[in-house]
Amino acid sequence: MYLTRGDRTFIGFNYLVLFVLAFVAFYPFWNAAVISFNLGSDTSLGGVTFWPREFTLQNYDVVFKDDRLIDGFIISVLRTAVGTFASIVATAIFAYGMTKRELIGRKFYMVASIFTMYFGGGLIPTYLLIRELHLMNTFWVMVVPGIISVWNMIIFRTFFKGMPYELEESAQIDGASNWGVLMRIILPLSGPVIATLSLFTAVYHWNDWFAPSIYISNVDLLPIQTKLQQILNSNIMLDQMQNMDSAAQGRLNKMRAVTTKSLSMATMMVATVPILCVYPFVQKYFVKGVLIGSLKE
């Protein structure tokens, strides 16, 4: 295709704008990674931007030797895995039921579900409800309250309605129940939308720190994001180092270069990189899963 000078100028300008936007979005993450690999005492002097000035792994050494952070990482992995699986299964079952025209009260259920997207009970009523359900200080308080996503249900429902009805009808003629149709026909054909919504749900569970900080006081059950938030808002590690007894002075000398900022950046990288590694495997499903599920009716 022949391009005029104006076309080339326009395309070049677009590339420049996209490069600037990409740089603005990526640089904070890159700078956090640089600080996490830089000597903490040197970082406090400022000027660490694109590359570590004094490379070190001491920050990560402190993170991976802290049992609290390792336990938090395990809790986050378990919460993300269990919460995502439970949410996708429960939401898909709900959405499949909402596609049935013979369902009594289907419109009422739909209106009631959408109502919850705009209005909530508030923090205090929710806290009282969680307490009455005896979910306080349990692992399930991070899974059960968000097990149904109305937005994901709408996408599932629209995707299911776009499937040929003959598939379901032929399965029912062969003796399949509604459960059989859902598990053997509908869900196996819903790979793109399941992959996309699973990623969105997993990101939510992985990044959520607020709910555990409200409903969980047991430190052993806190995910790594909540513990990262605590590190960012306090000098926990510095206080611990200052309160070490004389028997730990050897390790204290080794850790003098670790500061709260460098430690928080290292912890943030540990908490962020795992979920980022998931994106390349499901990125190809984004357009096919979300657009078909949300636009095709």
C-alpha positions in Angstrom: 0.0 0.0 0.0 1.3 3.4 -1.0 1.6 5.8 1.9 1.8 9.5 1.5 4.0 11.7 3.6 1.0 12.7 5.7 0.2 9.0 6.3 3.7 8.2 7.4 3.7 11.3 9.7 0.4 10.2 11.2 1.6 6.6 11.8 4.8 7.8 13.3 2.9 10.2 15.6 0.7 7.3 16.7 3.7 5.1 17.5 5.3 8.0 19.5 2.1 8.5 21.5 1.8 4.7 22.1 5.4 4.5 23.2 5.0 7.4 25.6 1.9 5.8 27.1 3.6 2.4 27.4 6.6 4.0 29.1 4.4 5.9 31.6 2.6 2.7 32.4 5.6 0.4 32.7 8.2 2.7 34.3 6.8 2.6 37.9 6.9 -1.2 37.8 10.5 -1.1 36.4 11.6 1.4 39.0 10.2 -0.7 41.8 12.1 -3.7 40.5 15.3 -1.6 40.3 14.9 -0.4 43.9 14.3 -4.0 45.0 17.7 -5.0 43.6 19.5 -1.9 44.9 21.2 -1.5 48.2 18.7 0.0 50.6 21.2 2.5 52.2 22.1 3.7 48.7 18.5 4.0 47.6 17.8 6.4 50.5 20.3 8.8 48.9 18.0 9.1 45.8 18.8 9.0 42.1 18.1 5.3 41.5 16.0 5.4 38.3 16.6 2.9 35.4 19.3 0.6 36.8 20.5 -0.6 40.2 23.4 1.6 41.4 24.7 -1.0 43.9 23.2 -4.4 43.0 22.3 -6.7 45.9 19.9 -9.6 46.7 19.8 -8.8 50.4 16.2 -7.4 50.1 15.0 -10.7 48.7 17.1 -12.6 51.2 15.2 -10.9 54.0 11.8 -11.5 52.3 12.3 -15.2 51.7 13.7 -15.8 55.2 10.7 -14.1 56.8 8.3 -16.9 57.7 5.4 -14.4 57.9 5.8 -13.4 54.3 6.2 -16.9 53.1 3.1 -18.0 55.0 1.2 -15.0 53.5 2.4 -16.0 50.0 1.0 -19.6 50.5 -2.3 -18.2 51.8 -2.6 -15.9 48.7 -1.9 -18.9 46.4 -4.5 -21.0 48.2 -7.1 -18.2 48.3 -6.6 -17.4 44.6 -6.9 -21.1 43.5 -9.8 -22.0 45.7 -11.6 -18.7 45.3 -11.3 -18.6 41.6 -12.5 -22.2 41.1 -15.4 -21.8 43.5 -16.5 -18.5 42.0 -16.4 -19.7 38.4 -18.3 -22.9 39.1 -20.9 -21.1 41.2 -21.4 -18.2 38.8 -21.6 -20.5 35.8 -24.3 -22.6 37.5 -26.2 -19.5 38.4 -25.9 -18.1 34.9 -27.0 -21.4 33.3 -30.1 -21.3 35.5 -30.9 -17.8 34.4 -31.0 -18.8 30.8 -34.0 -21.1 31.4 -37.2 -19.3 30.3 -39.2 -21.8 32.3 -37.5 -20.8 35.6 -40.2 -19.3 37.9 -39.2 -15.8 39.0 -36.4 -15.5 36.5 -36.9 -11.8 36.0 -37.1 -11.1 39.7 -33.8 -12.9 40.3 -32.2 -10.9 37.5 -33.4 -7.6 38.8 -32.4 -8.5 42.4 -29.0 -9.5 41.2 -28.4 -6.3 39.2 -29.7 -4.3 42.2 -26.7 -5.6 44.2 -24.3 -4.1 41.6 -25.5 -0.6 42.4 -26.4 -0.8 46.1 -24.7 -2.5 49.0 -25.3 -2.8 52.7 -22.2 -1.0 53.7 -19.1 -2.0 55.7 -20.8 -2.2 59.2 -23.8 -4.4 58.1 -21.5 -6.6 56.1 -19.1 -7.0 59.1 -22.1 -7.9 61.3 -23.3 -10.4 58.7 -19.8 -12.0 58.4 -19.7 -12.3 62.2 -23.1 -13.9 62.5 -22.1 -16.4 59.8 -19.0 -17.3 62.0 -16.6 -16.6 59.2 -14.4 -14.2 61.2 -10.8 -15.3 61.4 -11.3 -18.2 58.9 -9.9 -18.9 55.5 -13.4 -19.0 54.0 -14.1 -15.3 54.8 -11.9 -14.6 51.8 -13.8 -16.9 49.5 -17.5 -17.2 50.4 -18.6 -13.5 50.4 -17.4 -13.0 46.8 -18.2 -16.4 45.4 -20.9 -15.0 43.1 -20.1 -12.1 40.7 -23.2 -10.6 39.1 -21.1 -9.0 36.3 -19.5 -12.4 35.5 -22.9 -14.0 35.7 -24.3 -11.7 33.0 -21.3 -12.4 30.7 -21.7 -16.2 31.3 -25.5 -15.9 30.7 -25.1 -14.0 27.5 -22.5 -16.4 26.2 -24.6 -19.4 27.1 -27.6 -17.9 25.3 -25.5 -17.5 22.2 -25.0 -21.3 21.9 -27.2 -23.3 19.5 -30.2 -24.6 21.4 -30.0 -27.8 19.3 -26.9 -28.9 21.3 -28.8 -28.8 24.5 -31.9 -30.3 23.0 -30.0 -33.3 21.4 -28.3 -34.0 24.8 -31.7 -34.0 26.6 -33.1 -36.4 24.0 -30.2 -38.7 24.8 -31.3 -38.6 28.5 -28.9 -35.9 29.8 -30.2 -33.9 32.8 -29.6 -30.2 33.2 -26.5 -31.0 35.2 -25.3 -33.2 32.5 -25.9 -30.6 29.8 -24.1 -28.0 31.8 -21.1 -30.1 32.7 -20.7 -32.1 29.5 -21.9 -29.7 26.8 -22.0 -26.1 27.9 -18.9 -25.7 30.0 -16.5 -27.6 27.7 -17.6 -25.2 24.9 -17.1 -22.1 27.1 -13.3 -22.3 27.3 -12.6 -18.7 26.2 -15.1 -17.0 28.5 -14.1 -19.3 31.4 -10.4 -18.5 30.9 -11.0 -14.8 30.7 -13.3 -14.6 33.7 -11.0 -16.9 35.7 -8.2 -14.5 35.1 -10.2 -11.5 36.2 -11.4 -13.4 39.3 -7.9 -14.6 40.1 -6.5 -11.0 39.9 -9.2 -9.8 42.3 -8.4 -12.5 44.8 -4.7 -12.1 44.5 -4.7 -8.3 44.9 -7.4 -8.0 47.6 -5.9 -6.9 50.9 -8.7 -4.9 52.4 -11.1 -7.7 53.3 -8.6 -9.7 55.2 -7.4 -6.7 57.1 -11.1 -6.2 58.3 -12.2 -9.7 59.0 -9.0 -11.5 60.0 -6.9 -10.7 63.1 -5.0 -14.0 63.0 -1.6 -13.2 61.4 -1.2 -16.7 60.1 -4.2 -16.3 57.9 -3.3 -13.0 56.3 -2.4 -13.0 52.6 0.8 -11.5 51.4 -0.9 -8.4 50.0 -2.3 -7.5 53.5 1.2 -8.0 55.0 2.7 -5.9 52.3 0.2 -3.1 53.1 1.3 -3.4 56.8 5.0 -3.1 55.8 4.3 -0.1 53.6 2.5 1.7 56.5 4.9 0.8 59.3 8.5 0.1 60.1 7.9 -3.5 61.2 11.1 -4.9 59.9 13.2 -2.0 61.1 11.7 -2.3 64.6 12.4 -6.1 64.6 16.0 -5.5 63.6 16.4 -2.8 66.3 14.9 -5.2 69.0 17.2 -8.1 68.2 19.2 -9.4 71.1 23.0 -9.7 71.0 22.9 -13.2 69.7 21.5 -11.9 66.4 24.0 -9.0 65.9 25.8 -11.0 63.1 22.7 -11.1 61.1 21.8 -7.5 62.0 25.1 -6.3 60.5 24.3 -8.2 57.3 20.9 -6.5 57.1 21.9 -2.9 57.9 21.7 -2.0 54.2 18.1 -3.1 54.1 15.6 -0.2 54.5 11.8 -0.2 54.7 11.5 1.2 51.1 13.8 -1.4 49.6 12.1 -4.2 51.6 8.6 -3.1 50.6 9.7 -2.9 46.9 11.1 -6.5 47.1 7.9 -7.7 48.8 5.8 -6.0 46.2 7.7 -7.7 43.4 7.2 -11.1 45.0 3.5 -10.3 45.3 3.1 -9.0 41.8 5.2 -11.2 39.5 3.3 -14.5 40.0 -0.1 -13.1 38.8 1.7 -11.3 35.9 3.0 -14.6 34.7 -0.5 -15.8 34.2 -1.4 -13.2 31.6 0.5 -14.5 28.6 -1.3 -17.9 28.8 -4.8 -16.4 28.7 -4.3 -13.2 26.8 -5.5 -14.8 23.5 -8.9 -15.4 25.1 -9.6 -11.8 26.1 -11.3 -10.5 23.0 -13.1 -13.8 22.1 -14.2 -14.4 25.7 -15.3 -10.9 26.9 -16.6 -9.4 23.7 -18.6 -12.4 22.6 -19.9 -12.9 26.1 -20.9 -9.3 26.6 -22.1 -8.2 23.2 -23.6 -11.2 21.4 -27.3 -11.6 22.4 
